[in-house]
Amino acid sequence: MVRDRIGKVWGRYDGLSNRMHLVIVAIAVMMIVAPYLSAAGGGGSVSPSDPVGTVGFFSVAERSSAPVSKATLIAFDPRDLADDLAYLAAVPASTFYSEEDGMSISSPLLFYQAPMESPTVEQTALDGGVGIEYLMEDYVTACGGQLGSLMTVGVPRSEAETLQSKWFSKELVVLEGGAAPGAAARIATANWDWARTGVVAVLDPTVEPVDVSVSGNLSGTVPSVAPGHGTFTGTIEPSFHVEQTHSFEVGDDHKYVQAVMDWTTPGPFPALTQRGKELGLHLYSGEIMVALSTEWNAFSDAVDTARSFVYTPGPWTAAVVFIPTMGVNGAGLPEGPDRSQRVFEAAQYTITYDLYGGVDVPIEDIPAPGTKNAVFSLSWADSGRDLGLFIRGPSGQEIASALGRNTGGHQDLEVSELGSGMYTASVVALDGLTGEVDFDVEYTWEEPMSEAEVEGLVGATEAAVLASELNAPLLYATPSGVPSATFEALDTLGITDVQLVDLTGHTAIVSDQLEGHRGAGQPGIDVTTHTDLPDLISTIAKLGQRGREGRQDVVITTLNPWSYWYTDSNADNPQGEEWGGRYFGPAAYAAANHGCPVLVTESDPRLSSSAAWHNEYWLRTYQSRSPAPVGAMYLTGSQVIDAVGSFGLD
């Protein structure tokens, strides 16, 4: 019976003696007879009558999952990380896997904010309290009109009692927030009556933003390279599957290519009749598309421009497509041969391309994860020449560029975010003139994220998922040792097996304290260490395969703080950043439900630099909705696939 299974699973009795198993099974049977009694374990927070489903369902993880009528709310604090770490500790208390029953048990886990009293129109999308109420109304309805248990962390008792009344919760557990070790210990002892295994994550819970500024300079010479030019002409008819191609060669010293296409069709008033005819221009390096232009010309001239950094010299191709954008007999438009002829007549186009020489200069300083507000300044003495600047990431992708003409010997380029890894400054001659040009590039950027923050939060995020898979509480230690609150929770729950997750390099200190904590005659603590991130991810992935076969999921997140926007399209977005608003907690919760590890972008340069490129690009172009450079998307996507594969998750 599933009621038996829910009661057993929530009791966390795995690993106990056979005699104790029989006792708990007897209690579970009593609960079926008296369904209003609390289930063993979980602080009495869930009873066998609480599951939403009867036999579970095929969940997002492709293994059986049973939701229960419990909810956990963590008071949101945008100023520090205590609430985020409490959220992580609540992940295994809200979602966990029962190996004996072959199913996941899950309930909502939310950051809590009260609804805004009188938000402005621009702030309405930021009113998280309204979203919470909508979600919980639906979930309570799915639970039959009442919750079995509501747990709050850091929410004032009076407010928690109001929520209990609103959502008809039979039980209310109110826990204090505060420092991460104490909050995690309170969450553990409120949700487990006993446990054989516990997970301890090592991190500094008091990390704060750091103020590190990096500056440097580099110099070089643009070589004397003869520019390349070429022109193609052709005719193309509207089609969903036909393209016209033209090949050209890009030399080894060329760094930048730009192609411009215009077109016309027979008839009067070409400036008007060509509007709405959607020709597109694509550029290929070998067989890989690196750039495209699909400008909608209904309000502009019949011109498309495609440009790209030259990632690979050699054979290139310019391809033209002519996608039909209207039907012959559109609603409200007159029928007749004249109109159909104009819609489907061929277009005559001309493509002109230019190749520009340049040079690549590596940037010796390596940005740390989370690097922000980078500024690059290119200068050269001959103000009569035109130079352009590309900043390129570890895979060679163009991060950003400054390609203005007639700038008087100076180009400035601002980049809001850089990932970690090796970067390159590529300087090109845009004027088509030969002759060498000496240049200098000065740069500055800010590094607000310390190494301790990255290592600790990455480890804690993975530890939350590991604890969920092991059906074990998550507790915290610091680089200096094990806090008293953690020891008390270990003793209260009778934990004898600790899975120690430490990416900070303080394993020996914490492990020695754990193993030496209990005296003679007391059950000792065996410590298994997880200090290598790829191995830890592999362990979680293998555990996540239980109860299913074949598919491997992965959740990707970032340690970057949350940026908030106003809904007003004319607002100068983003409006700001909430340093204490992070994504890693909900990412761990999602991963626990999927039965998979989390990949934190800051933990791997391939992920970090790829994420930074996408953030930077869309932040610059979201208003214009310009299509992204295909070459950069291909390179960053390849980096992500490579990173996922290196962790064995492909």
N, C-alpha and C positions, 0 to 999 in steps of 0.2 A: 504494500500500500504506500502511495506517495506521502500520505500523512505521516506514516512511520518514518519515511526517508527524510522528510523535511525536519521532523523533530530530531532525528539522529544527527543529521548534517549540522544543524544549527548548534547542537550541543558540542561539536568539536571533540568527540570522544576518541578519535582515531589514535591508536598507540597505547590505549589503556589496557589493563588486564582483562582477561576473559570474564572474570567475575564482575568487574565494573561494567563491561558490555551488557551482561545480563540484567544488571540493575537498571541501566538506562533504557534498555528495550522494554522492561517492565513499566518504567515510568511513561514511555511513549504509548504503550497500550492503555495505561490509565488516562492519558490525555485524549485518546479517541473516545473513551467513555465519558470523560468530563472535558469537553473541548474548550471550556473557558479557562482551564488551568494553563499556566505558562509552560513553554518548552524548556527543557534543561539547557543550560548554557545561555549565552547571549544576554545575560542580565535579565532574563525573563522577557526579552523584547519581541520574540516571535513565537507563536503557537502553531500547532499542526493544522489549525483551521484557517491559518492566514495565507497559504499560497494562493496566488491569483489563478494559476492553472491547476489542472488535476494530474496531468502526467508530464508536465513540461512541454516544451515546444522546440522545434529545430531553430536555433538562435543564429545570430550573426556569426558565431564561431563555428557553425556547422556541427555543433554538438548540443545535446539536450540541455535546456535551461529552464529553471523554475523561478519565476518572480515571486516575491513575498511582499506582504502588505506592511512594509516598514519603510521609513524614509529617514535620511540623515541630512541635517543642515549644518553647514559650517559658516559662521559669520564672516562675511567678506571684509577684509581690511586692505585698502589699496596702498597702505604706507609701508608694510613690512611683509615678511615671509612666514610669520607664525601661523597664519590661517592656511597658507598653502601646504605647509608641512603637516598640519593637523588633517587637512584633506587627504594627503597621501596616507597617513596612518589609518584613516577611515576607509580607504579603498578595500583592504582585505576583510573589513568588517561588513562591507556592503555587497561585495561580490567575491565569491570564492568557489573553488572546485572541490567536489566530493569525489575522491577517487573510488571509494567503496560503492557509491551509487551511480558513478559515471555521468554526473550532471553538474551544471553550474547553478548556484543559487545567487540571485541578484535582486537588488532593490535600489531605488533612486538615491544618489548622493549629489548634493547641490551646494554651491556657494549661496549663502542667503543674504539678500538685501531687501529691506522693506520698500514697498512702492514709494516713489517720490510723491511728495505732497502736491506740488504744483510745478511740474516740469514745463519748460518752454517748448515751443514747437520743435526747435532744433534738438532738444534733449530727449525727446520721446523714445528714440531708439536706444537710449542708454538706461532706460528704466527697467532694470533687471527684475525688480520685484513683481512687476506685472506678468512677466514671462513665467516666473516661478509659480504664481497663483494659477495661471492657465494650466501649466503642466500638472500641478498637484491636484487641481480639480478633476482633470481627466484620469489621473492615476487612482485617486480615491474612488471615483466612479467604477473603475475597473476592479477595484478591491471590494466591491459590493457596498460601497457607501461609507466605509470606515477603514482606518488604518489599525493594524495591530499594535504598532509601536512607532513613536516619533522620537528621534534622538537629535538634540541640538548641541553644538559646541560653540561657546562664546556668544550665544544669544541670551539676552537678559531673560530671567525666568518669567517675568510678566508677559513679555512678548511671546515666549515659547508656549505659555499656557493659552494665549489667544490663538495661536496656530493649532494647538491641540484641539481646542473647541471648534475651530473652523473646519478642520479636517476629520473630526470625530475619531480621534485616536484613542484607543483604549488605554494605552500607556504612554507616559512621557518620561524621558530620561534627559535631564539637563546637566551638561558638563561644562566646566570652566574651560576657557581657552588658555591663553598665556603662552609661556615658553614651550617650544616644541617637545622636549623630552617629557615634561609633565603632562601635556595634553595628550601625547601618544600613549602614555601609561594609563591615563584615565579612560581613553577610548578602548584600550586593550582589556582592562579589567571590567569594563561595563559590557563588553560583548563576548568575553570568554569566561567561563567558570574555571576552566583548567585548559592546559595546552601542553603537549609534549615539546613541540617545536615553536621557536620564535625566530623572527628575522630582525636583526639589528643593523641599522644603516649608520655609517659614520659621516658626519658633516658638521660644519660650523653653523649653528642655527642663528648666529648673530651677524652674518655677513651683511654688509652695507655697500652701496655704490662706491666705487673707487674713482679717483680723479687722476687718471694717467693720460698725459698728452704726449704724443709722439710726433717728431718733426724730422725732416731730412731733406736731402737734395740729391740730384743726379744731373749729369750732363752728357752730351753726345753730339753727334754730327749727322745730319741728314745727308746721305750720299748723293752725288750727282747721277740721277737716273732719268733716262729719257722717258717721258710719259707715253702711254699707249692710247690710241684712239681707234675707233671703228664705227661703222654704220651698217645696219641691216634694214632691209625693207621687205614687206610681204603683205599677203592678203589672207584673211581668216574669216570664216563664216561662223555664226553663232552655233555653239555645240556644248553639250555637257561633258564630253569625253575626248575632244580633239584638242591638241596643242601644236603650235608651230615652234620649232627649235632652231637656234642658230649658235654655232660653236665659235669660240675664240680662245686664245692662249693668254695666260697670265704669267709674267716673268717672275723669276726668283726674287728680284729686288722690289717688286710692286707689293704694296701693303693695303691698298684701298681701291675699290672699284665702285663706280657709280654709273648706272644706266638710266636713260630717260626715254620714254616711249610716248609718241603722240600718234593720233590716228584721225581718219576722216572717212566719210562715205559720200557717194555722189548725191547731189541735190543742193538746193539753195540753203542759205543761212546755216552753214556748218557749225557755227558756234552754239546754235540752239539745237540743231537736230542731233548732235553727238552727245548731248547731255542725257544721262541715263543708260547709255550703251556701255556695258561693263566689261571692258578689256582688262586683263590682269597681266602683270609682268613678273616672272619668277627668275631667280638666278640660282644656278647649280654649280657647285664645285665638285667635279667628278659626277657621282650619282646622288650626291646629298644636296638637297635644297638649303641654301643659306640665307636667302632674302626673298621677299615678295612685296608687291605693291598691289593692293586691291582698293584703291581710293574710289569712293563713291563720288562720281563727278556730276551729279544732278545739279549742283550749284556751283560748279567750277568748270574749268576747261578740260578738254579731253587729253589729259596728260597723266602718266604714271611714272613714278621714280622709285627705283630699287637700288639700295646701296649695301655694301658689306665690307667688313674687314677681310683681307685675303688670308684665310686660315691655311689654305694649301694652294701653292702655285701649280700651274699646269693647265690641263684642259678645263674650261668653264663653258657653261651653256646659258643662253638667254632663251626663255620659253614664253610664249604668248598664248593666253587662253581668252575666249570670248564667250562668257556665260550668258545665256538668255535671261533677261530680268523682267520680261513682260510677256503676256499672252497676246494672241491675235485679237481675241474678242473679249477684252476686259470689260467689266461692268461699267455701264455709263459711257462707253466710248463707241464711236461709230464704226460699223463694219465696212469692209470694202477692200479691194485689191491694193489701193494706194497705201493704206495703213499696213497691211500685212507685208507688203514689199519692203517698206521702210524698216520694219521690225527685224526681218530676217535677211536683209542684204548684207553682203560681206563688208568688212572694214579694211581699209588700207592703212598700214601702220609703218612707222619709222622708229628704229631704235638706235640711239647714239650712246656709246659707252666710252668711259675714260678710265685709265689706270694711272695711279699715282704711286711714286716711290716713297720709301721711308726706312725707318730703322727701329729695332726693338731694344729697349734698355731695361734690364731687370731692376726691380725695386728691392733693395737689400733688406729693409725692415719688413718683418712679417707681422701683419695685423693679428691681434688676439681675437678670440671669439667675441662677438658682440660689438665689434668696432663700429663707431658711428661718426658722422659729421666730418668726413674726409674732404679736404680741399687740395686740389692740384693746380699749380700755376706754371704754365709754360711761357718762357720768354726767349726772345732772340734779338740780336742787334740790328739786323737789316729789316727795318719796318716796311720796306717795299716788297718783301716776300710774304707769302701766306703759308703758315704751318697749321696743322691740326693735331689734336692729341686724342689718343685712345688709351683708356685704362682697361687692362685685360686681366682676367682671373686665372686661377691655377690650371684650368683646362684650356686656356687660351681664349675663353669667351670674352666678348666685348662687354665690359661692365657699363661704361658710359663713354661719351665722346664729346669733344668741343671742336666743331668744324666750321666755325664762322669765317667769313672772308673779310679782308681789309680791317683787321683788328689792331693794326699799329704795333706789331711785334709782341703781342701778349694774348694769351688765352687762359681763362680760368674755368675750372671744372669742379663742381661740387657733387659729392656722392654721399647719400644719406647713410648708407650701410655697407660695410665690407665684411666678408667672412674671413676666416683664417686661411692662410696658405700663401704661396708665392704669387706676387703680382708683377705685371710688366707694363711699362709706359711705352707706347708705340707712337712715334712722331712721324707725320707724313707731310710731304710738300703738296699743297693744294693748288698751286698756281700754274702747274704745268711747265715750270721753268727748270732748266738744268743749272748745276752749280751747287756746291756744298753749302750747308747752313749749320752753324753751331747754335746750340740751344742749351738752356738750363730748365730743369723742372724742380720746383720746391713743393713740398707736401707736408700736411699736418693731418692728424686724426686723433680721436678720443677713444680710450679703451676703458669703459665703465664697468667691465665684468672681470672680477679677479679669478685667478686659477682655482682658488679654494671654493669659490661659488660654483664654478662649472663642475669640478670634480665631485663636490658634495651633492649637488642637486641631481646630477646625472645618476650617481649611485643610489640616491634615495628614491628616484623615480623607478629605476629597475627593481629596487628592493620591494616597493609596494606591489608590483606585479608578481614578483617571486613569492611574496607572502600570500597573495591571493591564490596562486596555484597550489601552495602548500597548505592552505586553510590554516594559516598561522598569523598571529598578531605582528604588527610592525612597531618596533621601538627604535629609539635613537641613542647613539653615543656621539661624543665630540672628539676632535683630535687629541684632546688632553686626557680623555678617559671616559668612564661610564658614569653618568649622573645617578644620583641616589634614587630618583624617581624610576629610572629604568631597572635598577636592581630590585626595587620593591615590587615592580610589576612581574619581573622574572620569578621572584619568590612566591608572590601571591598566586600566580598561575601554575607554579610547579614546573616551569620549563627546564628541561635538561639537555635540549639540543638547540644550539644557536647557529643560525646561518648568518655569518657576519659579512656584510657587503661594505667594502671599503676601497674606494678609488683615490683616497687622499694620501695614502702612504703612511698611515698610522696604525696599521693592523696589529703590530706587535704589542703596543701599549694596551689597546682595547682587549685584545685576545687574552693577554696575561691577566688582566683584571677580571675578565669573565671566568676564566678557568680557575682562578684562585679565590673566587668570591665566597664559596661555601666551605664550611669547616668539616672536621672529621665527623663521620656518622650521618652527614647530609648528602643527598644525591648531588653529584658534581654536574658541571656544565661542560658538555662536549662542544667544541667550536669548529665549524667548517667555514673556511674563508673563501670569499669571492673577491679577488683583487684585479682580475683581468676582464676588461669590459667585453671583448669578443666571446670569451668563455662564459661569462654570465649571461649574455644574450643567447648563446647556444643552449645553455641549461634551461632558460625560460621557454625557448622555442620547443625544446623536446618535451617539457612538461605540458605545454599547450597542445601537443598532438594527442594527448589522452582523450578518448571518447570520440575521436574522429580520425580520418585518414586522408593524407594527400595534401590538402590545401594548407598553405602557410600564409598567415596574415602578418602585417606589420603596421604599427602606428608611428608616425613621424611627428615630432613636435619641436619646439624651440624654447630656450630659456629667456628669450627676449621679453621684456615687459609688454603689457597690453597698451596699444595706442588707441585713443578714442576719437571718434569722428562725430560731427554734427550732420544731421540729415539735409541741411540747407546746401543746395548745390553750389552756392556762391561762397560758402564758408572756406576759410583757409585751412583745409584739413591736411593732416590730422591735427586735432586741437591740442593734444598733449599726450603724456605718457604716465601711466600709473605704475610706478616701480614695483609695488607689491602685488600687482595683478599679473599672474603668470598662467601659462597654459599647461605646465607639466602635470599638475594634479588631475585635471580632466582627461589628459592624454593617458595617464596611468589607469584611470578608471575605464576608459575605452579599451585599452589593451587588456585589462583584466577580463572584460566581457568578451573580447575576441580570443582570449587565450593565446596571447602573443607578446613579444617584447616591444619596448619603445625604442626608437632611434631618435636621440636628441641631436639636433643639427650641430650644436656647439661641440659635440664629442668627436666629430670627424670633419677634417677640412673639406672633403668632397661634398658633404652635405651642407656645411656652413657656407661655403662660397656659392654653392648653387642656390640656396635659399636667399642669400643676400642679393644675388642678381635678380631674382624674380621680384623680391620686395622693392628693390630700387627701380626696376623697370616700370612696374605697374603703378608705383607711386608717382612717377614722372608723367605717365601717359594715360592715367585712368580717365581724365576728363576728355581727351581727344579720342580715346578708344583705338589708338593706332595699333596695328598688328605688331607683335613682338618680332625682333630679328630671329629668323628661323635658325640660323647657324648657332647663335648663342643658346637657343632653347635646346637644340640637338646636343650641344656639348655639355650643358648642365644636366640634361636628362641622362646622358651617358654616364656622367659622374655619379648621379644618384643610383642608377642601376648597378654600377660597379661597386658602390659602397654597400648596397643591400646584398649583393652577391658575396662580398668579402665577409659578411657576417653569416653567411650560409642561409639567407632568407629568400633566395631566388627560386 
